[in-house]
Amino acid sequence: MPADKPTVEILGITDVGCVRSTNEDCFIIQPLTQEKSDLNSGSFAHLTEQGDLFLAVSDGMGGAAAGEVASSTALTSMRDHVMSQLETIGKANIDGLVELVEQGIQKANQEIYLAAQSNKNQKGMGATITALFLRKDTAYLFQIGDSRAYLMRNGNLVRITRDQSFVGHLVEMGTITEEQAARHPQRNVILQALGSNEKLKVDISFIPLCANDFLLLCTDGLYSEIQASELERMVTNGVGKLEMNTLLQNLVDRAKDAGGHDNITVIGLNCNDQFPQAEPGERPRFMAFPFLNEDNPFSRIFQIQN
């Protein structure tokens, strides 16, 4: 990566796992200054002053091939909407761009919902989405379902999205612990998915990035197989010491060694040392994006505690 300007290195990997016969996960890495990206491809260094980008992971669900259709539709529909409306919005308008991504997710939801209603082979299909829009040194996060984003800063790995799931709600209420949630019989019940309703409320937040931050987006096939303490150890011990591909592949392999019961998808984003410096011991703070979240029950200002 260029040594004298803020630059991010990005890579994604998806794997079918050890049990499933098909991969219903997918990911996208899309610089807004380039042509449309293919799903499940992309590995590059991106100079932040060259323009914005978004990336996302999606976990599909449904019988037969419906889950695969749902996740790919989620990302291609969002991508196509965002890329087609860029000139209308104006690239300098950050509020408009964030709203554009949210609209792209709503469009994807409607497309999946209508397909599920009209095709009996796709009835009940849906998909999660965890998306990140990068503008200079700020990451904007968009959440539906229980895929996740994590941020490593100053040697601490912190989850920066909230699971929109039944057990996630129980953890939020203090009824059960994270460890109990991982073993709960209803751990796969999610409260929102693309395709589940005609209109969804997207959880939107933003977080300023700092030098040497590392962001990890993943589907539940990763974090459901690796305990939080081990995931933190693997990421903190690997960032800055291993090549990105090696680090991410190690995570995927560990999830497979633990059973690989689901598909596994990860995207890593590594900031170089030209981003603003974090205070020693600083832990990340992320905040609800104000103008889109007034009626969103999942959104709030959230301060990570030590």
N, C-alpha and C positions, 0 to 999 in steps of 0.2 A: 504494500500500500504506500502511496506517497507519504513522505515523512513530514512534510511541512504544512499540510492542509487537512482539515477534518475529512476523514475518509472512513467508510465502513466496508468490511468484508462480509459477504453473505453467501450462504450455502444451504441447500435443502437436501434431505434424503427421505425417501419413503420405502417401506418394506412391508411385505404381506404378513410377516410374522411366521409363527410355527403351526398354527391351527387352521386359520381361514384358508379357503381355496382361492379367493379373489381379494384384491386390494380395494377397499371402499374408501380409503383415504386419498387425499391429493393435496398438493401445495402449489402456490404460484409466487414468483418473484418478478415484479413488473416495474421497471423504471418508466416514468411518464414521458421521458424524452425519446423513447425507442418504440419500435413496432410492438405489436401485441406479443407477449411472451407465451410460450407453450406451457401447459401444466407439467409439473414434476421435472422441471429443468431450470438451470440457472446457477451459476457460481461465478462471482466476480467481485472486484473492488469497485466501490462507487464513491466518487468524489461528491460530497454533499452540495457543493456550490454548482454542480452541473445539473441539478434539478431534483425533483421529488421522486419518491418511489413508494409502492405499497407491496406488501407481502402478506400471505395468509395461508393458514392450514384449514382443512375441512375434513370432517369425519362423517361419512354417509351411513345411513341406516335404512333397512327395508329388505323385503324378500327378494329372492332371485338376484337380478343385477340392479335392482332399484337403488340400493345404497351407493353403488358406483356412479349411477346416473345422477343422483342427488348431489353428491360432493363435487363432481365435475361441473354440473350445472351451476352450483353455487358460485364457483370461482370464475367460470367463463362468463356468466351473466353479469357479475359484478365488474369484471375486467372490461367487458364490452361497453357497459354503460358509462363507466368512468372515462374510458379512452375516447368515446364518441362525443362526450359533453365538455371536454377540457377547454376547447376554444370558447365555448359559450360562457363558462364560469369565469375564465381568466385565471391564469396561473398564479397571480400575485394575491388572490383573494383566499386566504387560508380558511376563513369561516365557510366560504362557498365550497372549497375543496373538501373539507371535512363533511359538510352536508351532502356533497356529491357521492362520497364513498358510502355514507349511510343510505342514500337513495339507491345506490347500486346493490346494497345488501337487501333492501326492501324489494327491489325488482327481482332479484334472485329468489327471494322468498315466494313472491307471487307466481313466478314461473314454475317452481317446484310444486307449490300448492295446487295450481291448475292441472299440472301433469298428473299428480296423484289422484285428483278428483276425476279425471277423464279416462285414465288408463287403469284397468283393474289389476294389471301386472305391476303397477307402481303405487298401488293404494297403500297409504301409510308410510311412504318414504319421506325422509327428511335428512337434514345435515346440520352439523355444528359449523360455526365459523369463528375463528380468532384471527383478526386482521390488524395489521400495523401500517400506518401511513407515516412516512418520514419526511419532515420538512426541516432542513438544516439540522439543528441540534435538539429538535423536539419530536417525540414519538406520540402519535395519536392511536389509541387502541379501540377496537370495535369488537364486541363480544356477543355471541349467541350460542348458548349451550355450555358444554363442559370441556372443550379443548382449552389450552392454557397458554399464557405468556409468563415467563420468568425474567427477572433482571438480576445479574450479578454485579455488585459494586462493593469495592473495598473488602473483597473476600466473603461477602454474604450473598447468598442466593435467595431472592424474595419473589414470591408469586405476585404478579401485578394485575391479574384478572381474577374475577370472582366466578366460581362455578355456578351456573344457572341450573342447578340440579337439586333433587330432593335432599340428598345427604349434605350438599353444600349449604342448603338453608338450615339444616339441623346444626351443622357446625357453626354457622353464623349466629344462631340463637344460643349457642353454648350447651345444646342438648347432648351432643356427642363430640368426641375428639376427632382429629384428622385420622388417627390410627383406626378408630372405630369405623369411620366413614369408609375406609379402604376395604373393610370386611363386611360392610352392611349389605343385607340381601337386596336392598333397593338402590344400590349404588349406581345402577345404570339408568335410573329414572331421571330424565332431564325436564326442566320446567319450560324451556323454549327450544325450538329447533326450526330451522328454515323449512317451510312446508307444513308446519303444524297448524298455522292460522293464517288468515288472509293478511293480517297486519301484525307486525311484531314491534317490540320496543328494544332498540339496540342499545346496549350498555356502552357508552363512549367515555373515554377518559384520556388524559394526556400526561406525559412525564418528560421533563427536560433530561437530556442525556449528558453524561459526563465522560471525561477521558477514561479510556480502557473499560467502559461498560460493556457487558456482554448480554445480549437478549436471546432468549430461547423460546420459540413457539413450538408447541407440540400437541398431538392428539392424546387421548387417554390411554392409548396403547403403550405409551412410554411411562407416564407417571403412575399408572395403576400397577405396573410390574416392579418399579424401583422405589424403595422407601425414600421419603423426603431427605433424610440425613445422608443417604448414600448418593442421591442425585446431587445434592449440594457438594459433597466431597468430590465427586467425579468432575463436576463443572469447574469448581474453584481450583482443583489440582491440574486441570487440563488447559484452561484458558491461558494463553501466553506461553505455554510450554509445548503444546501439541499443535500440529496443523489442524485447521478447522475440520477437514474431512475426517481425520483420525479421531478427533474428539467426538464428533457427531456419530460416527460409525461405532465407536466404543459404547455410546449410550444405547444405540439400537441393538447392538450385540448383547449388552447386559440385559435389556428387556427380553430378548429372545431366550437368553440363558435362564431367565426366571420363569419361563413358560411361553412367552410370546403368544398369549391367547387372543390378541387382537392385532389389527394392523398398526403399524408404528410409523409416525411421520414427525420429522423435526426440521426446523429452520433455525440456523444460528446467524446472529448479526453481531459483529465485533467492531467496536469503535476504537480508532487509534488514539494516540495521546495528544492530539491537537484539539479535541473537544474541551469545553470548560472543565477546570479541575474541580473535583469533589472535595469537600472538607474531610479531613481525617476522621474515619469512623462514621461518615455520613451514610444513612440508609435512605433508600428512595422514597419519594413522596409522589403520589399521582392523584390527579384531581378530575372530577367530572367536568366534561366540556359543557359550559353553561347554557348555551342557547338551545341545545337539542334535548336536554335531559330533564326538563321541568316536571314532566309527568312520568318519568321512568323510575319504577320502584327499585330497579337494580343499581341505580347510579347515586353516588354521593361523594363528597370529599372524603378521602380515605387516607389516614396517616398510618404508615407501617410503624409498629412499635418494636423496640428492642426486646 
